Amino acid sequence: MRLRHPDGTVVHLAYCTNVHPAEDLDGVLRQIRVHGGGVREALGADRLGLGLWLPAPLARELAADPRLTDRLRAELGAAGLETVTLNAFPYTGFHAPVVKRAVYRPDWTDRARLDYTVDCARVLARLLPDDAARGSVSTLPLAWREPWDPGRLSAARAHLAELSDVLENLARQGRPVRVGLEPEPGCVVETTRDAARLLGDPPPHLGVCLDTCHLATAFEEPGAALDRLSGAGLPVVKTQASAAVEVPDPADPAAREALAAFTEDRFHVPLHAPATAPLRGTNEHLTRTLECLLGPGGARTDHVEVETYTWSVLPKERRPADGRGLTEGIAAEVAWARDRLTDLGLTLL
């Protein structure tokens, strides 16, 4: 889905497919036909963006065989879908029974992380619509916080420099792709302060992926956070529109009991249906973040991706009963995000 900001910037709105378990091309193609096409139809949109998640073995396969990537692009087009962004944070096995810290491996000290990200960038360059200004890829914020030392930081920076060279070559070919490191609690880069300190003045084509759930749980004010990134020369190459469960009164026994129903430790809650009292969602913070990013001051990002991947672990009474329910839920989330953007003066294209 595309919108135009009053300053003329085309803003792409997509939803992230890491909500769907798929580890091979056939699985991704099923996502496209069943859920991607279904969400687009539910929205009544002529075109919808998909932020694809490609596990490392599939990304390697697609990068090695352009015919397979062309097949994927053709399937997207046939379903009225397009891809300008990839989520390359999880390496593989994102829907395994236990993920937790495994999602941070391999990290940016490991060449395997560089190779995976390069594969994703090359695949995305081939998937990009011809009239898209550029693509984006999100990745983890260097590593989990332990172990960490200056030697590991040097290794990570060396790999990011190599990545920048690859991205420069893609840009010279007319297929620009930027990569954004995503600050996340528990990682080496947890906050925008960490990003400014450790990632500031980055090599070309690198920046930050701003996850609004992470921004809220770090208690960062959106305006100050964005000014901090701008001052460090870090562009917001992509924004993930997501929300967390919030407990207004942690001392309230009823709130603590209600929170116990949300047992998933990587939790995002649906944007259009946040938790109910005595809990709530961080949607107000998300709305303020979008206003800072895409308000009257100009567009500070052009890729917005709805990312809620925890539908299957919602409390039973709020969980989609089947695939159709999931499709309808995702469509409602995208509609919520679309409406917040049009409230800011963006117009649908």
C-alpha positions as CSV (number, residue, x, y, z in Angstrom):
1,M,0.0,0.0,0.0
2,R,1.4,3.3,-1.0
3,L,0.7,6.8,0.4
4,R,2.0,10.2,-0.4
5,H,3.2,12.6,2.2
6,P,2.4,16.3,1.8
7,D,6.1,16.9,1.1
8,G,5.9,14.5,-1.9
9,T,7.6,11.5,-0.4
10,V,6.0,8.1,-1.3
11,V,5.5,6.1,1.9
12,H,5.2,2.3,1.6
13,L,3.0,0.5,4.2
14,A,3.4,-3.3,4.5
15,Y,2.8,-6.1,6.9
16,C,5.6,-8.4,8.0
17,T,5.3,-12.1,7.0
18,N,7.2,-13.4,10.0
19,V,3.8,-14.0,11.4
20,H,3.5,-17.0,9.1
21,P,5.7,-20.1,9.5
22,A,7.5,-20.9,6.3
23,E,11.0,-22.2,5.8
24,D,11.0,-22.8,2.0
25,L,9.9,-21.2,-1.2
26,D,6.7,-23.2,-1.5
27,G,5.7,-22.1,2.0
28,V,6.4,-18.4,1.2
29,L,4.3,-18.8,-2.0
30,R,1.4,-20.2,0.1
31,Q,1.7,-17.1,2.4
32,I,1.4,-14.9,-0.7
33,R,-1.6,-16.7,-2.1
34,V,-3.6,-17.3,1.1
35,H,-2.8,-14.5,3.5
36,G,-1.2,-11.8,1.4
37,G,-3.9,-11.8,-1.2
38,G,-6.5,-12.3,1.5
39,V,-5.4,-9.3,3.5
40,R,-5.3,-7.1,0.3
41,E,-8.8,-8.2,-0.6
42,A,-10.1,-7.5,2.9
43,L,-8.7,-4.0,2.7
44,G,-10.1,-3.4,-0.7
45,A,-6.7,-2.3,-1.8
46,D,-5.4,-2.5,-5.4
47,R,-1.9,-3.1,-4.1
48,L,-0.5,-4.2,-0.7
49,G,3.1,-4.3,0.5
50,L,4.5,-7.5,2.1
51,G,7.6,-7.2,4.3
52,L,9.0,-10.7,3.6
53,W,10.9,-12.8,6.1
54,L,13.2,-15.2,4.3
55,P,15.1,-17.8,6.4
56,A,18.8,-18.0,5.7
57,P,18.8,-21.2,3.6
58,L,16.0,-19.8,1.4
59,A,17.7,-16.4,1.0
60,R,20.8,-18.2,-0.1
61,E,18.9,-20.3,-2.6
62,L,17.1,-17.3,-4.1
63,A,20.3,-15.2,-4.3
64,A,22.1,-18.0,-6.1
65,D,19.3,-18.6,-8.7
66,P,17.7,-15.4,-10.1
67,R,15.0,-17.5,-11.8
68,L,13.6,-18.4,-8.4
69,T,13.5,-14.8,-7.3
70,D,11.8,-13.9,-10.6
71,R,9.2,-16.5,-9.8
72,L,8.6,-15.0,-6.4
73,R,8.3,-11.5,-7.9
74,A,5.8,-12.8,-10.4
75,E,3.7,-14.5,-7.7
76,L,3.7,-11.2,-5.7
77,G,2.5,-9.3,-8.8
78,A,-0.2,-11.8,-9.6
79,A,-1.6,-11.4,-6.1
80,G,-1.6,-7.6,-6.2
81,L,1.4,-7.5,-3.8
82,E,4.8,-5.8,-3.8
83,T,7.9,-6.0,-1.6
84,V,10.2,-3.1,-0.8
85,T,11.4,-4.4,2.6
86,L,12.7,-7.6,4.1
87,N,13.0,-8.6,7.8
88,A,16.4,-10.2,8.2
89,F,16.5,-10.2,12.0
90,P,15.6,-13.9,12.6
91,Y,18.2,-16.1,10.8
92,T,16.0,-19.2,10.7
93,G,13.6,-21.2,12.8
94,F,11.6,-18.2,14.0
95,H,8.5,-20.3,14.7
96,A,10.4,-23.1,16.6
97,P,8.8,-24.0,19.9
98,V,11.6,-22.2,21.8
99,V,13.3,-19.2,20.2
100,K,14.4,-16.7,22.9
101,R,18.1,-15.8,22.6
102,A,18.6,-18.1,19.6
103,V,17.1,-15.3,17.4
104,Y,20.2,-13.2,18.0
105,R,22.6,-15.8,16.5
106,P,24.6,-15.6,14.4
107,D,25.3,-12.0,15.3
108,W,27.3,-9.4,13.5
109,T,30.6,-10.7,14.8
110,D,30.0,-13.8,12.7
111,R,30.5,-13.8,8.9
112,A,27.3,-15.9,8.5
113,R,25.3,-12.9,9.6
114,L,27.0,-10.8,6.9
115,D,26.4,-13.4,4.2
116,Y,22.7,-13.8,5.1
117,T,22.2,-10.0,5.0
118,V,24.0,-9.7,1.7
119,D,21.8,-12.5,0.3
120,C,18.7,-10.7,1.5
121,A,19.8,-7.4,0.0
122,R,20.5,-9.0,-3.4
123,V,17.2,-10.8,-3.5
124,L,15.4,-7.6,-2.5
125,A,17.1,-5.6,-5.2
126,R,15.6,-8.1,-7.7
127,L,12.2,-8.0,-6.1
128,L,11.9,-4.2,-6.0
129,P,9.2,-2.7,-8.1
130,D,10.8,-0.7,-11.0
131,D,9.3,2.6,-9.7
132,A,10.3,2.1,-6.0
133,A,12.9,4.6,-4.8
134,R,14.7,2.0,-2.8
135,G,14.5,-1.1,-0.6
136,S,15.2,-1.7,3.1
137,V,16.4,-4.6,5.2
138,S,16.1,-4.8,9.0
139,T,18.7,-6.7,11.1
140,L,19.6,-7.2,14.7
141,P,21.4,-4.5,16.7
142,L,24.9,-6.1,16.6
143,A,24.4,-8.9,19.2
144,W,22.9,-9.9,22.5
145,R,24.5,-7.9,25.2
146,E,26.7,-10.7,26.6
147,P,29.4,-11.6,25.8
148,W,30.7,-8.3,24.4
149,D,34.0,-6.5,24.3
150,P,36.0,-4.1,22.0
151,G,37.3,-6.9,19.9
152,R,33.7,-8.1,19.1
153,L,32.7,-4.5,18.3
154,S,35.6,-4.2,15.8
155,A,34.6,-7.5,14.1
156,A,31.0,-6.3,13.8
157,R,32.1,-3.0,12.4
158,A,34.3,-4.7,9.8
159,H,31.4,-6.8,8.6
160,L,29.1,-3.8,8.4
161,A,31.8,-2.0,6.3
162,E,31.8,-5.0,3.9
163,L,28.0,-4.9,3.7
164,S,28.2,-1.2,2.9
165,D,30.4,-2.0,-0.1
166,V,27.9,-4.5,-1.4
167,L,25.0,-2.0,-1.0
168,E,27.0,0.7,-2.8
169,N,27.4,-1.7,-5.8
170,L,23.6,-2.3,-5.8
171,A,23.0,1.4,-5.7
172,R,25.3,1.9,-8.7
173,Q,23.2,-0.7,-10.6
174,G,20.1,1.4,-9.9
175,R,18.7,-0.9,-7.2
176,P,19.4,0.9,-4.0
177,V,18.9,-1.0,-0.7
178,R,19.5,0.3,2.8
179,V,20.0,-1.8,5.9
180,G,18.7,-0.7,9.3
181,L,19.9,-2.1,12.7
182,E,17.0,-2.5,15.1
183,P,17.6,-1.4,18.7
184,E,16.0,-3.9,21.0
185,P,16.0,-4.5,24.8
186,G,18.7,-6.9,26.0
187,C,21.0,-6.3,23.0
188,V,24.2,-4.4,22.6
189,V,22.2,-1.6,21.0
190,E,19.1,-1.3,23.2
191,T,18.1,2.3,22.7
192,T,18.6,5.3,20.4
193,R,21.3,6.5,22.8
194,D,23.2,3.2,22.2
195,A,22.6,3.6,18.5
196,A,24.1,7.1,18.4
197,R,27.1,6.0,20.5
198,L,27.9,2.8,18.7
199,L,26.5,3.2,15.2
200,G,26.8,7.0,14.6
201,D,28.2,8.3,11.4
202,P,27.7,4.9,9.7
203,P,29.0,3.7,6.3
204,P,26.8,4.6,3.4
205,H,23.4,2.9,3.1
206,L,23.3,1.9,6.8
207,G,21.0,3.3,9.4
208,V,18.4,2.3,12.0
209,C,15.1,0.3,11.9
210,L,12.9,1.9,14.5
211,D,10.6,-0.6,16.2
212,T,7.9,1.4,18.0
213,C,7.3,-1.4,20.5
214,H,11.0,-1.4,21.5
215,L,11.0,2.4,21.7
216,A,8.0,2.4,24.1
217,T,9.4,-0.4,26.3
218,A,12.7,1.6,26.6
219,F,10.6,4.6,27.8
220,E,12.0,6.8,25.0
221,E,10.2,9.9,24.0
222,P,9.8,9.8,20.2
223,G,10.8,13.3,19.3
224,A,14.0,13.2,21.4
225,A,14.8,9.8,20.1
226,L,14.5,10.9,16.5
227,D,16.5,14.0,17.1
228,R,19.2,11.9,18.7
229,L,19.4,9.6,15.6
230,S,19.5,12.5,13.2
231,G,22.3,14.2,15.2
232,A,24.3,11.0,14.9
233,G,23.8,10.8,11.1
234,L,21.6,7.7,11.4
235,P,18.6,7.6,9.0
236,V,15.5,5.7,9.9
237,V,15.5,3.4,6.9
238,K,12.4,1.5,8.2
239,T,9.8,1.8,10.9
240,Q,8.1,-1.3,12.4
241,A,4.7,-0.3,13.7
242,S,4.1,-2.5,16.7
243,A,2.8,-2.2,20.2
244,A,3.4,-3.8,23.6
245,V,1.3,-4.7,26.6
246,E,1.5,-1.9,29.2
247,V,0.7,-2.1,32.9
248,P,-0.4,1.3,34.2
249,D,-0.3,0.3,37.8
250,P,2.2,-2.6,38.5
251,A,1.1,-2.8,42.1
252,D,-2.5,-3.6,41.1
253,P,-3.1,-7.4,41.7
254,A,-5.7,-7.5,39.0
255,A,-3.2,-6.0,36.5
256,R,-0.6,-8.6,37.5
257,E,-3.1,-11.4,37.1
258,A,-4.2,-10.1,33.7
259,L,-0.6,-9.9,32.6
260,A,0.0,-13.5,33.4
261,A,-2.2,-14.5,30.5
262,F,0.4,-13.0,28.1
263,T,3.1,-15.6,28.6
264,E,5.1,-15.0,25.4
265,D,8.4,-13.1,26.2
266,R,8.7,-11.5,22.7
267,F,5.2,-10.1,22.8
268,H,3.7,-7.6,20.3
269,V,-0.1,-7.0,20.6
270,P,-2.4,-6.3,17.7
271,L,-2.5,-2.6,16.8
272,H,-6.3,-2.4,16.4
273,A,-7.1,-4.4,19.5
274,P,-4.8,-3.6,22.4
275,A,-5.1,-5.2,25.8
276,T,-8.1,-4.2,27.8
277,A,-8.2,-2.8,31.4
278,P,-6.5,-3.2,33.8
279,L,-3.9,-3.5,31.0
280,R,-3.5,-1.4,27.9
281,G,-1.3,-1.2,24.8
282,T,1.4,1.3,23.9
283,N,-0.7,2.6,21.0
284,E,-0.7,6.2,22.1
285,H,3.1,6.1,22.1
286,L,3.1,4.5,18.6
287,T,0.7,7.2,17.3
288,R,3.1,9.9,18.7
289,T,6.0,8.2,17.1
290,L,4.3,8.1,13.7
291,E,3.5,11.8,14.1
292,C,7.1,12.6,14.7
293,L,8.2,10.5,11.8
294,L,5.6,11.5,9.2
295,G,3.9,14.7,10.6
296,P,4.0,18.2,9.2
297,G,7.7,18.5,9.6
298,G,8.3,16.2,6.7
299,A,8.8,12.5,6.1
300,R,11.7,11.1,8.2
301,T,11.1,7.5,6.9
302,D,9.4,6.0,3.9
303,H,8.9,2.4,4.9
304,V,6.4,1.4,7.5
305,E,5.9,-2.2,8.4
306,V,3.2,-3.6,10.7
307,E,4.8,-6.3,12.7
308,T,2.7,-8.4,15.0
309,Y,3.9,-12.1,15.0
310,T,2.4,-13.4,18.2
311,W,-1.2,-14.0,17.3
312,S,-0.9,-17.7,18.1
313,V,0.0,-17.0,21.8
314,L,-2.6,-14.4,22.5
315,P,-5.0,-15.3,25.4
316,K,-7.4,-17.9,24.0
317,E,-10.4,-15.6,23.9
318,R,-8.5,-13.1,21.7
319,R,-6.7,-15.6,19.4
320,P,-7.8,-16.1,15.8
321,A,-9.7,-19.4,15.5
322,D,-8.4,-20.2,12.0
323,G,-6.5,-18.9,9.0
324,R,-9.4,-16.7,8.0
325,G,-9.4,-15.1,11.4
326,L,-5.7,-14.4,11.2
327,T,-6.1,-12.8,7.7
328,E,-8.9,-10.6,9.0
329,G,-6.9,-9.6,12.1
330,I,-3.9,-8.6,10.0
331,A,-6.1,-6.6,7.7
332,A,-7.6,-4.8,10.7
333,E,-4.0,-4.0,11.9
334,V,-3.0,-2.6,8.5
335,A,-6.2,-0.6,8.3
336,W,-5.4,0.9,11.8
337,A,-1.9,1.9,10.6
338,R,-3.3,3.3,7.3
339,D,-5.8,5.4,9.2
340,R,-3.2,6.9,11.5
341,L,-1.1,7.9,8.4
342,T,-4.1,9.5,6.7
343,D,-4.9,11.3,9.9
344,L,-1.4,12.9,9.5
345,G,-2.3,14.2,6.0
346,L,-0.9,11.4,3.9
347,T,-3.1,10.4,0.9
348,L,-3.5,6.9,-0.6
349,L,-2.1,6.4,-4.0
